[in-house]
Amino acid sequence: MLARARSRATGLWAALAWVVVGSIAFMLGRSSAVEPLHAVSIIAALGIGWLVVARRLTMLVPLATLALAWGTSTLPLVSLAFPVKFAMLAAIAATIVPWLVSRERHLPVSMPFTVAFCVLVLLATMSIGWSVDPGESWPKAISLALLGTAALVAVPLNCRDEQDARAILRWSGVSVAAFTVAGLAAGLAEVATAFDANARFLGLLNNPNALGFWIAPILPALVIMSTQEPAGARRNTLIASTLALAAALALTGSRGGTIASVAGVAIAFLASGFGGQGRTMRRILVVGIVALAAAAFIFPALGVTPRSQTSGHGEGFFELGSGSGRTVVWSEAIPLINAAPLLGHGFGTTPDLFPEIQQQFGATVLGRTHNSYLEAAVDLGWPGLVILVGLVSSGMITAWRVAHRPGPHSAFATVLLAGIVGGAVEGVFESGVLAAGSLIALPFWIVVAFAHSLGTAVRREAQITASYMHS
């Protein structure tokens, strides 16, 4: 009787599965006949749904990263990319639900850091009440909360250990490198306009500085990670991705991105020495020299000279000046901040306000402050700036402390330190650290969250060791 009941249950589930499959096939058939894009969307949604249920962050995070790039690209259907990139953030956040069912072990979620980020989200949400443009503030406040849920909570919860975290960063870096190489190949094949009028590399993105903005927290981490991998296909892939991104960054002529990447690698180099990672230090030097050689070789190979001082288009790469107008707009942001120092003008309203104040000064209208920290002060007053600087600094300090302490976690902490410094420095030259839909926000806050997870794990291990010694 029991066997017969089990057989009936199995048959019932099989029949139900066939009904579901048949219904999906019918929907796809109808959609294909009416609008092919609907069928593609359904297939994509089913695939993403499966990745969410399976908690495959090694695929979801790179896909979200590429979706963010799609929204800042010259690719077709860019208008469709806007909802897609936020849908991908929601998909990452949704992995919390299957984790609640499985309750598997995971990297620690740092509660103090998460609470501090929630305070920033609360401030952004409250600013809707006094915002000069509430219709602009409320969706951006919601998207900031979505970003925090995805990067600070969902990602650590779905990483069982350090190796899972490394895999997420590795595949994100490889996907960015593949996207960049595809842009160069499309440009050389004259399928896309990969270089602007100043011979600066665009790839598939819509701005030469966009690549530097995108890879600032990725390239430095990739450099350090490639030095820590044992010989094999994985290390070769990381090194190839590093060289491709370094060469592409040189072609963009992005000074901010270059400074940020160099700063990240340099700080990680110092941390490796203090942490007793002598082999990592030597390998960083080797990879860095090879990356510089690759960047130098790419210019004569393609016959381009981006940001030439004699081109008549702005400043040369090594020419001292106003940073393409950045120092000018930074000084112009101060009066706007002082006009509402305690509350700000409302989250996400800088693009509305800044062109107007620039016209009053008679300056070149750049549309934004091109500085994430000043933009936080414009939007949320000096309290917003203090909270943002505190969040960024806390990640940097935590990663440095773990990297500085010899132990099993110091190597990965060095990787995270490189990424955090790269992203933090890039925030000085570009807006978007708090913009969920920007290229930099997701990868940057993921590395900061990983640093706090690692710091929490180290403290817990120290407490366990101390209690064991006392007992």
C-alpha positions in Angstrom: 0.0 0.0 0.0 2.8 2.4 0.9 4.6 1.7 -2.3 1.4 2.2 -4.3 0.8 5.6 -2.5 4.4 6.7 -3.3 3.9 5.7 -6.9 0.7 7.7 -7.2 2.4 10.8 -5.6 5.3 10.5 -8.0 2.9 10.2 -10.9 0.9 13.2 -9.7 4.1 15.4 -9.4 5.2 14.2 -12.9 1.8 15.1 -14.3 1.9 18.5 -12.6 5.4 19.1 -14.0 4.2 18.3 -17.5 1.3 20.7 -17.1 3.7 23.5 -16.0 6.1 22.8 -18.9 3.2 22.7 -21.4 1.8 26.0 -20.1 5.2 27.7 -20.4 5.6 26.3 -23.9 2.2 27.6 -24.8 2.9 31.0 -23.4 6.2 31.2 -25.2 4.6 30.1 -28.5 1.9 32.8 -28.2 4.4 35.4 -27.2 6.7 34.6 -30.1 3.9 35.0 -32.6 2.8 38.4 -31.1 6.1 39.9 -29.9 9.4 37.9 -30.0 10.9 40.2 -27.3 8.3 38.9 -24.9 9.4 35.3 -25.4 13.0 36.2 -24.8 12.0 38.1 -21.7 10.1 35.1 -20.4 13.0 32.7 -21.0 15.4 35.2 -19.3 13.1 35.5 -16.3 12.8 31.8 -15.9 16.6 31.4 -16.1 17.1 34.2 -13.6 14.4 32.7 -11.4 16.3 29.3 -11.4 19.5 31.1 -10.5 17.8 32.8 -7.6 16.3 29.5 -6.3 19.7 27.8 -6.7 21.5 30.8 -5.1 24.1 30.9 -7.9 25.6 34.3 -7.0 28.7 33.5 -9.1 26.4 34.0 -12.1 23.9 36.5 -10.7 26.5 39.1 -9.6 28.4 39.1 -13.0 25.1 39.2 -14.8 24.0 42.2 -12.7 27.4 43.8 -13.4 26.9 43.4 -17.1 23.3 44.7 -16.9 24.7 47.9 -15.3 27.1 48.2 -18.2 24.3 47.7 -20.7 22.5 50.7 -19.2 25.7 52.8 -19.7 26.5 51.6 -23.2 25.8 52.2 -26.9 24.2 48.8 -27.2 20.6 48.4 -28.6 17.6 48.6 -26.3 19.3 50.7 -23.7 15.9 51.9 -22.5 15.2 48.2 -21.6 18.4 48.0 -19.6 17.1 50.5 -17.0 14.5 48.1 -15.5 16.7 45.1 -16.2 19.6 46.3 -14.0 17.2 47.0 -11.0 15.6 43.6 -11.6 19.0 42.0 -11.4 19.6 43.8 -8.0 16.2 42.5 -6.9 17.2 39.0 -8.0 20.3 39.1 -5.9 18.4 40.4 -2.9 15.7 37.6 -3.5 18.3 34.9 -2.8 17.7 35.7 0.9 14.4 33.7 0.7 15.9 30.4 -0.4 18.7 30.9 2.1 16.0 31.2 4.9 14.8 27.7 3.8 18.2 26.1 3.6 19.9 27.9 6.6 23.3 26.8 5.3 26.4 28.2 6.9 27.6 31.5 5.5 29.9 34.4 5.8 29.0 36.7 8.8 26.8 39.7 8.1 28.3 42.6 10.0 25.4 44.1 12.0 27.1 47.4 13.0 28.0 48.1 9.3 24.6 47.1 8.1 22.8 49.2 10.7 25.0 52.2 9.7 24.1 51.7 6.1 20.4 51.5 7.1 20.8 54.9 8.8 22.0 56.3 5.5 19.0 54.8 3.7 16.7 56.2 6.4 18.2 59.6 6.0 17.7 59.3 2.2 14.1 58.2 2.7 13.3 61.0 5.1 14.8 63.6 2.7 11.7 63.0 0.5 9.9 65.2 2.9 12.0 68.3 2.2 13.4 67.3 -1.2 13.3 70.0 -4.0 12.1 67.1 -6.2 10.3 64.3 -4.2 9.6 62.5 -7.5 13.3 62.1 -8.0 14.2 61.3 -4.4 11.8 58.5 -3.5 12.8 56.0 -6.3 16.5 56.6 -5.6 16.0 56.1 -1.9 14.2 52.8 -2.7 17.0 51.7 -5.1 19.6 52.5 -2.4 17.8 50.2 0.0 17.7 47.5 -2.7 21.4 47.9 -3.3 22.1 47.6 0.5 20.0 44.5 0.8 21.7 42.9 -2.2 25.3 43.8 -1.5 25.4 43.9 2.3 23.0 41.1 3.2 22.2 38.7 0.4 25.7 38.3 -0.9 27.4 37.4 2.4 24.4 35.1 3.3 24.9 33.1 0.2 28.6 32.7 0.4 29.5 29.7 2.4 33.2 30.6 2.8 36.0 32.8 1.5 36.3 30.6 -1.6 32.7 31.5 -2.7 33.5 35.2 -2.2 36.6 34.9 -4.3 34.6 33.1 -7.0 32.1 36.0 -7.1 34.9 38.6 -7.5 36.8 36.5 -10.0 33.8 35.9 -12.3 32.8 39.5 -12.0 36.3 40.6 -13.1 36.4 38.1 -16.0 33.0 39.2 -17.3 34.1 42.9 -17.2 37.3 42.0 -19.1 35.3 40.0 -21.7 32.9 42.9 -22.2 35.8 45.3 -22.6 37.6 43.0 -25.1 34.3 42.6 -27.0 34.1 46.4 -27.3 37.7 46.6 -28.6 37.0 43.8 -31.1 33.8 45.5 -32.3 35.6 48.8 -32.8 38.5 47.2 -34.7 35.9 45.4 -36.9 34.1 48.7 -37.4 30.9 47.3 -36.0 30.9 49.9 -33.2 32.5 53.2 -32.6 35.1 52.2 -30.0 37.1 55.4 -30.0 35.8 59.0 -29.7 37.1 62.1 -31.5 40.0 62.4 -29.1 41.1 58.8 -29.8 40.0 57.8 -26.3 38.7 54.3 -26.0 34.9 53.8 -25.4 34.4 50.2 -26.2 30.7 49.5 -25.9 30.3 52.1 -23.1 29.1 55.6 -23.8 31.9 57.5 -22.2 35.7 57.1 -22.1 35.8 57.6 -18.3 33.1 55.0 -17.8 35.5 52.1 -17.9 37.7 53.6 -15.2 34.7 54.3 -13.1 33.5 50.7 -13.6 36.7 48.8 -12.9 38.1 51.0 -10.0 37.0 48.5 -7.3 37.5 45.5 -9.7 40.9 45.8 -11.4 43.0 46.3 -8.2 41.3 43.3 -6.6 41.9 41.3 -9.7 45.6 42.1 -9.7 46.1 41.0 -6.1 43.9 37.9 -6.6 46.0 36.8 -9.6 49.1 36.9 -7.5 47.7 34.6 -4.9 46.4 31.9 -7.2 48.5 28.8 -7.7 49.7 28.0 -11.2 47.0 26.8 -13.5 44.1 27.9 -15.8 42.5 30.0 -13.1 45.6 32.1 -12.6 46.2 32.4 -16.3 42.6 33.6 -16.8 43.0 36.2 -14.0 46.2 37.5 -15.4 44.8 37.7 -18.9 41.8 39.6 -17.6 44.1 42.0 -15.7 46.2 42.7 -18.7 43.2 43.3 -20.9 41.6 45.8 -18.4 45.0 47.6 -17.8 45.5 48.0 -21.5 41.9 49.2 -22.0 42.2 51.6 -19.1 45.3 53.1 -20.6 43.4 53.6 -23.9 40.6 55.4 -22.2 43.0 58.1 -20.9 41.0 58.1 -17.7 43.2 59.8 -15.1 40.8 59.2 -12.2 40.5 55.5 -13.0 44.2 55.1 -13.4 44.9 56.9 -10.1 42.3 54.8 -8.3 43.6 51.5 -9.7 47.3 52.4 -8.9 46.3 53.5 -5.4 44.4 50.2 -4.8 47.3 48.1 -5.9 49.9 50.2 -4.0 48.1 50.0 -0.7 47.6 46.3 -1.1 51.3 46.0 -1.8 52.1 47.7 1.5 49.6 45.6 3.4 51.2 42.5 2.0 54.5 43.5 3.4 53.1 44.3 6.8 51.2 41.0 6.8 54.2 38.9 6.0 53.0 38.0 2.5 56.4 38.2 0.8 55.5 36.0 -2.1 52.4 38.1 -2.8 54.5 41.3 -2.8 57.0 39.9 -5.4 54.2 38.7 -7.6 52.4 42.1 -7.4 55.5 43.7 -8.7 55.8 41.2 -11.6 52.1 41.5 -12.5 52.2 45.3 -12.2 55.3 45.6 -14.5 53.7 43.2 -17.0 50.4 45.3 -16.9 52.3 48.5 -17.5 54.1 46.9 -20.4 50.8 45.8 -21.8 49.4 49.3 -21.4 52.4 50.8 -23.1 52.4 48.3 -26.0 48.7 48.9 -26.8 49.3 52.5 -28.0 51.7 51.9 -30.9 49.9 48.6 -31.7 46.7 50.5 -32.4 48.3 53.8 -33.5 46.3 56.0 -31.1 47.4 58.7 -28.6 44.5 59.4 -26.2 44.4 62.7 -24.4 47.3 64.1 -26.4 48.3 67.6 -25.2 48.6 68.8 -28.8 45.1 67.5 -29.8 43.4 70.7 -28.7 40.7 68.7 -26.8 41.2 69.4 -23.1 44.2 68.4 -21.0 46.8 65.8 -21.8 47.1 62.7 -19.6 50.2 64.1 -17.7 49.1 67.8 -18.0 48.3 69.5 -14.7 45.1 71.4 -14.8 41.5 71.5 -13.5 40.9 67.8 -14.1 38.6 68.5 -17.1 36.7 71.0 -15.0 36.3 68.9 -11.9 38.2 71.2 -9.5 36.0 74.0 -10.8 32.7 72.2 -10.1 33.9 71.0 -6.7 34.4 74.6 -5.6 30.9 75.4 -7.0 29.4 72.6 -5.0 30.3 74.2 -1.7 27.8 77.1 -1.8 25.1 74.6 -2.7 26.0 72.4 0.3 26.1 75.4 2.6 22.6 76.5 1.5 21.2 73.4 3.2 24.1 72.0 5.5 22.0 69.9 7.9 19.3 68.3 5.7 20.5 68.7 2.1 18.3 69.3 -0.9 16.9 65.8 -1.1 18.5 62.5 -2.1 19.4 62.3 -5.8 18.6 65.9 -6.6 22.1 67.0 -7.5 21.5 66.5 -11.3 18.5 68.8 -11.0 20.2 71.6 -9.1 23.8 71.6 -10.3 23.3 72.7 -13.9 21.4 75.8 -12.6 24.1 76.8 -10.1 26.8 76.3 -12.7 25.0 78.6 -15.1 25.0 81.2 -12.3 28.8 80.9 -12.1 29.1 81.0 -15.9 31.0 77.7 -15.9 31.0 74.7 -18.1 27.9 72.6 -17.2 29.0 69.1 -16.3 25.6 68.2 -14.8 27.0 66.7 -11.5 29.7 67.3 -9.0 31.8 64.4 -10.3 32.6 63.7 -6.7 30.5 61.1 -4.8 31.3 62.6 -1.4 30.4 66.2 -2.3 27.2 64.9 -4.0 26.2 63.1 -0.8 26.6 66.4 1.0 24.5 68.2 -1.6 21.8 65.6 -1.3 21.8 64.8 2.4 23.8 67.7 4.0 27.0 67.3 5.9 25.5 64.4 8.0 25.2 62.4 4.7 28.8 63.1 3.9 30.0 62.0 7.4 28.0 58.7 7.2 29.3 57.9 3.7 32.9 58.6 4.6 32.5 56.6 7.8 31.1 53.6 5.8 33.9 53.7 3.3 36.6 54.2 5.9 35.3 51.4 8.1 35.7 49.0 5.2 39.2 50.2 4.5 40.3 50.0 8.2 38.8 46.6 8.7 40.5 45.2 5.6 43.8 46.7 6.5 43.7 45.3 10.1 42.9 41.8 8.8 45.5 42.0 6.1 48.1 43.3 8.5 47.6 40.4 10.9 49.2 37.1 9.7 46.7 34.4 9.5 44.5 32.4 7.1 42.3 35.5 6.2 45.1 38.0 5.5 45.5 37.2 1.8 41.9 37.7 0.9 41.7 40.8 3.1 44.5 42.2 0.9 42.4 41.6 -2.2 39.4 43.4 -0.6 41.6 46.3 0.6 42.8 46.9 -3.0 39.2 47.0 -4.2 38.0 49.3 -1.5 40.8 51.8 -2.0 40.3 51.7 -5.7 36.6 52.4 -5.4 37.0 55.0 -2.7 39.6 57.0 -4.7 37.4 56.8 -7.8 34.6 58.3 -5.8 36.7 61.5 -5.5 36.6 61.9 -9.3 33.1 60.6 -10.2 29.6 60.6 -8.7 27.7 57.4 -8.2 28.9 55.5 -5.2 25.4 55.8 -3.7 23.5 55.5 -7.0 22.3 51.9 -7.2 22.1 51.9 -11.0 25.7 53.2 -11.5 28.6 51.1 -12.7 30.6 51.4 -9.5 28.0 51.0 -6.7 27.4 47.2 -6.7 31.0 46.0 -7.0 32.2 48.6 -4.5 29.7 47.8 -1.8 30.2 44.1 -2.3 33.9 44.3 -1.5 33.2 46.6 1.5 30.7 44.1 2.8 33.1 41.2 2.3 35.7 43.1 4.3 33.3 43.5 7.2 32.3 39.8 7.0 36.0 38.9 7.2 36.6 41.2 10.1 33.6 39.7 12.0 34.9 36.2 11.3 38.3 37.1 12.7 36.8 38.5 15.8 34.6 35.5 16.4 37.6 33.1 15.9 39.6 35.2 18.4 36.8 35.0 21.0 36.5 31.2 20.5 40.3 30.8 20.9 40.3 33.0 24.0 37.4 31.1 25.6 39.1 27.8 24.8 42.4 29.0 26.4 40.6 30.1 29.5 38.7 26.8 29.9 
